[in-house]
Every structure is written in structure tokens, then in C-alpha cells.
Amino acid sequence: MHLTLTQIGNSVGVILPKEVLARLNARKGDKLFLTETPDGYALTQYDAEVEEQIKSAEKGMARYRNTLRLLADS
């Protein structure tokens, strides 16, 4: 797909076609993440850092399940 760089104020931006926005499930104001890959770059809504934090939280919740249950009941 062909994208064109355009001047936006003092910055340069890319206008994404509506088909791309639909596939990304993105709208105006959403945050997207540009990740460098071995083949170039990938633009996604996925944030690898947040995914890592969620996995750590799930691990802690599983380990302290009974304690968390007791705290929730109090």
C-alpha cells in the first residue's frame, strides 16, 4: 500500500486510508505502536510492554489467589 508523508503543523505525518484504520480497528485519537521487525516496521494497537506487565500480574494473582480472595471478602 502506498502512503504519503504530509506536513502537519511543525511535524510530518502519514494519512492512513480508511481500509487500514478498519483493519487496525483504530479511530482518530487512538494510540498505535510502531515496532521495528526483522522485515521492516509493523504498525499495531498492540503494546508489547503492556502485554509483559499483564503476564506478570496474572502470575502474581495465580500465586497469591487465596490471599487476594481473602482481601476481596474483607
N, CA, C and O of each residue as an XYZ file, in Angstrom:
296
protein
N       0.839     -1.172      0.000
C       0.000      0.000      0.000
C       0.887      1.239      0.000
O       1.921      1.273      0.667
N       0.492      2.214     -0.723
C       1.257      3.452     -0.868
C       0.740      4.484      0.130
O      -0.455      4.779      0.160
N       1.647      5.037      0.953
C       1.303      6.096      1.901
C       2.131      7.328      1.581
O       3.265      7.223      1.115
N       1.558      8.491      1.833
C       2.246      9.742      1.554
C       2.480     10.502      2.847
O       1.587     10.617      3.687
N       3.699     11.021      2.998
C       4.015     11.876      4.135
C       3.466     13.272      3.866
O       3.531     13.769      2.742
N       2.927     13.896      4.907
C       2.357     15.225      4.747
C       2.725     16.102      5.937
O       2.939     15.599      7.040
N       2.799     17.394      5.720
C       3.108     18.346      6.784
C       1.891     18.522      7.672
O       0.797     18.808      7.184
N       2.076     18.350      8.988
C       1.012     18.572      9.966
C       1.599     19.495     11.031
O       2.298     19.037     11.934
N       1.318     20.781     10.928
C       1.931     21.753     11.835
C       3.436     21.752     11.644
O       3.922     21.918     10.526
N       4.188     21.563     12.742
C       5.647     21.514     12.660
C       6.159     20.086     12.496
O       7.368     19.855     12.506
N       5.252     19.135     12.346
C       5.619     17.723     12.242
C       5.295     17.185     10.863
O       4.711     17.874     10.026
N       5.682     15.952     10.648
C       5.342     15.245      9.413
C       4.520     14.038      9.819
O       4.871     13.336     10.768
N       3.427     13.791      9.109
C       2.555     12.671      9.447
C       2.198     11.852      8.233
O       2.500     12.212      7.095
N       1.550     10.745      8.505
C       1.078      9.847      7.462
C      -0.436      9.774      7.578
O      -0.971      9.613      8.675
N      -1.118      9.891      6.469
C      -2.568      9.733      6.455
C      -2.864      8.285      6.101
O      -2.459      7.786      5.051
N      -3.590      7.614      7.012
C      -3.921      6.211      6.798
C      -5.281      6.106      6.122
O      -6.242      6.736      6.565
N      -5.374      5.323      5.061
C      -6.667      5.131      4.397
C      -7.665      4.455      5.337
O      -7.271      3.750      6.265
N      -8.957      4.672      5.092
C      -9.982      4.129      5.969
C      -9.938      2.604      6.036
O     -10.313      2.028      7.057
N      -9.488      1.941      4.974
C      -9.370      0.481      4.987
C      -8.323      0.030      6.004
O      -8.514     -0.975      6.690
N      -7.220      0.769      6.102
C      -6.161      0.445      7.062
C      -6.666      0.666      8.478
O      -6.439     -0.165      9.357
N      -7.350      1.782      8.703
C      -7.905      2.060     10.025
C      -8.905      0.984     10.437
O      -8.949      0.593     11.603
N      -9.696      0.513      9.503
C     -10.667     -0.539      9.811
C      -9.960     -1.831     10.202
O     -10.376     -2.499     11.149
N      -8.903     -2.191      9.489
C      -8.160     -3.423      9.809
C      -7.432     -3.315     11.135
O      -7.270     -4.311     11.839
N      -6.990     -2.103     11.482
C      -6.334     -1.879     12.771
C      -7.350     -1.695     13.889
O      -6.989     -1.678     15.066
N      -8.607     -1.560     13.528
C      -9.667     -1.259     14.490
C      -9.315      0.021     15.254
O      -9.423      0.081     16.479
N      -8.894      1.034     14.505
C      -8.418      2.286     15.090
C      -9.279      3.453     14.616
O      -9.853      3.432     13.527
N      -9.348      4.474     15.477
C     -10.081      5.696     15.148
C      -9.216      6.898     15.496
O      -8.156      6.763     16.107
N      -9.677      8.049     15.106
C      -8.985      9.297     15.419
C      -8.775      9.384     16.925
O      -9.716      9.187     17.694
N      -7.545      9.677     17.352
C      -7.221      9.819     18.772
C      -6.661      8.561     19.407
O      -6.094      8.626     20.498
N      -6.807      7.397     18.740
C      -6.245      6.157     19.278
C      -4.726      6.186     19.202
O      -4.149      6.871     18.358
N      -4.083      5.435     20.091
C      -2.632      5.296     20.046
C      -2.280      4.025     19.283
O      -2.878      2.970     19.495
N      -1.309      4.146     18.400
C      -0.790      2.999     17.660
C       0.691      2.871     17.993
O       1.334      3.841     18.393
N       1.217      1.680     17.825
C       2.606      1.408     18.160
C       3.357      0.976     16.904
O       2.929      0.075     16.182
N       4.463      1.626     16.666
C       5.332      1.302     15.548
C       6.488      0.489     16.109
O       7.264      0.977     16.930
N       6.595     -0.758     15.659
C       7.601     -1.673     16.174
C       8.531     -2.089     15.051
O       8.086     -2.447     13.961
N       9.820     -2.039     15.325
C      10.786     -2.495     14.328
C      10.815     -4.011     14.326
O      10.898     -4.638     15.382
N      10.746     -4.601     13.141
C      10.790     -6.055     12.973
C      11.953     -6.400     12.056
O      12.531     -5.505     11.440
N      12.307     -7.666     11.951
C      13.390     -8.048     11.030
C      13.082     -7.680      9.577
O      13.999     -7.501      8.776
N      11.789     -7.566      9.233
C      11.399     -7.260      7.849
C      11.108     -5.788      7.606
O      10.774     -5.401      6.486
N      11.230     -4.959      8.642
C      10.929     -3.540      8.490
C      10.251     -3.015      9.740
O      10.815     -3.079     10.833
N       9.030     -2.490      9.582
C       8.270     -1.948     10.705
C       6.856     -2.495     10.678
O       6.320     -2.832      9.622
N       6.255     -2.578     11.871
C       4.871     -3.008     11.999
C       4.107     -1.953     12.782
O       4.592     -1.458     13.799
N       2.921     -1.608     12.316
C       2.052     -0.650     12.979
C       0.873     -1.421     13.563
O       0.101     -2.037     12.830
N       0.740     -1.382     14.888
C      -0.316     -2.148     15.551
C      -0.892     -1.369     16.722
O      -0.361     -0.328     17.106
N      -1.988     -1.881     17.290
C      -2.517     -1.344     18.529
C      -1.936     -2.090     19.715
O      -2.195     -1.724     20.861
N      -1.161     -3.120     19.461
C      -0.580     -3.986     20.483
C       0.655     -3.342     21.089
O       1.550     -2.909     20.364
N       0.708     -3.276     22.412
C       1.857     -2.733     23.125
C       2.538     -3.881     23.863
O       2.001     -4.381     24.852
N       3.702     -4.301     23.401
C       4.412     -5.452     23.982
C       4.732     -5.222     25.456
O       4.711     -6.174     26.237
N       5.022     -4.006     25.851
C       5.353     -3.709     27.250
C       4.145     -3.947     28.155
O       4.287     -4.499     29.246
N       2.970     -3.538     27.710
C       1.757     -3.762     28.498
C       1.457     -5.257     28.581
O       1.047     -5.746     29.634
N       1.655     -5.974     27.502
C       1.433     -7.422     27.498
C       2.324     -8.108     28.533
O       1.877     -9.008     29.243
N       3.576     -7.683     28.615
C       4.507     -8.249     29.592
C       4.039     -7.945     31.020
O       4.126     -8.805     31.897
N       3.552     -6.744     31.251
C       3.057     -6.367     32.576
C       1.823     -7.183     32.956
O       1.675     -7.588     34.109
N       0.950     -7.422     32.000
C      -0.250     -8.217     32.265
C       0.127     -9.647     32.627
O      -0.448    -10.224     33.550
N       1.085    -10.222     31.911
C       1.526    -11.587     32.218
C       2.113    -11.666     33.623
O       1.863    -12.635     34.340
N       2.884    -10.670     34.021
C       3.453    -10.645     35.376
C       2.348    -10.540     36.423
O       2.401    -11.213     37.452
N       1.356     -9.707     36.167
C       0.247     -9.551     37.108
C      -0.542    -10.847     37.230
O      -0.919    -11.237     38.336
N      -0.799    -11.522     36.111
C      -1.531    -12.786     36.148
C      -0.766    -13.847     36.929
O      -1.357    -14.636     37.665
N       0.554    -13.859     36.763
C       1.388    -14.811     37.500
C       1.289    -14.546     39.003
O       1.154    -15.482     39.791
N       1.354    -13.282     39.399
C       1.239    -12.922     40.810
C      -0.140    -13.226     41.357
O      -0.267    -13.690     42.490
N      -1.184    -12.971     40.565
C      -2.545    -13.259     41.018
C      -2.757    -14.757     41.203
O      -3.451    -15.176     42.130
N      -2.166    -15.565     40.329
C      -2.295    -17.018     40.472
C      -1.565    -17.496     41.728
O      -2.057    -18.366     42.447
N      -0.393    -16.922     41.983
C       0.398    -17.344     43.135
C      -0.270    -16.964     44.452
O      -0.225    -17.728     45.417
N      -0.883    -15.796     44.493
C      -1.490    -15.297     45.726
C      -3.021    -15.282     45.643
O      -3.675    -14.408     46.211
N      -3.573    -16.253     44.934
C      -5.010    -16.332     44.722
C      -5.791    -16.324     46.037
O      -6.747    -15.564     46.189
N      -5.385    -17.169     46.984
C      -6.114    -17.249     48.261
C      -6.029    -15.937     49.039
O      -7.022    -15.496     49.619
N      -4.874    -15.324     49.056
C      -4.710    -14.049     49.759
C      -5.583    -12.968     49.118
O      -6.234    -12.193     49.819
N      -5.594    -12.922     47.813
C      -6.415    -11.933     47.114
C      -7.896    -12.190     47.365
O      -8.669    -11.242     47.503
N      -8.299    -13.442     47.427
C      -9.699    -13.764     47.722
C     -10.081    -13.277     49.113
O     -11.154    -12.705     49.303
N      -9.203    -13.504     50.086
C      -9.465    -13.047     51.465
C      -9.554    -11.522     51.525
O     -10.409    -10.972     52.220
N      -8.675    -10.847     50.801
C      -8.716     -9.385     50.783
C      -9.982     -8.862     50.126
O     -10.522     -7.838     50.546
N     -10.461     -9.552     49.101
C     -11.676     -9.127     48.411
C     -12.898     -9.307     49.290
O     -13.848     -8.532     49.189
N     -12.892    -10.314     50.149
C     -14.037    -10.582     51.014
C     -14.083     -9.643     52.225
O     -15.125     -9.516     52.867
N     -12.960     -8.985     52.541
C     -12.958     -8.134     53.751
C     -13.416     -6.733     53.455
O     -13.471     -5.898     54.358
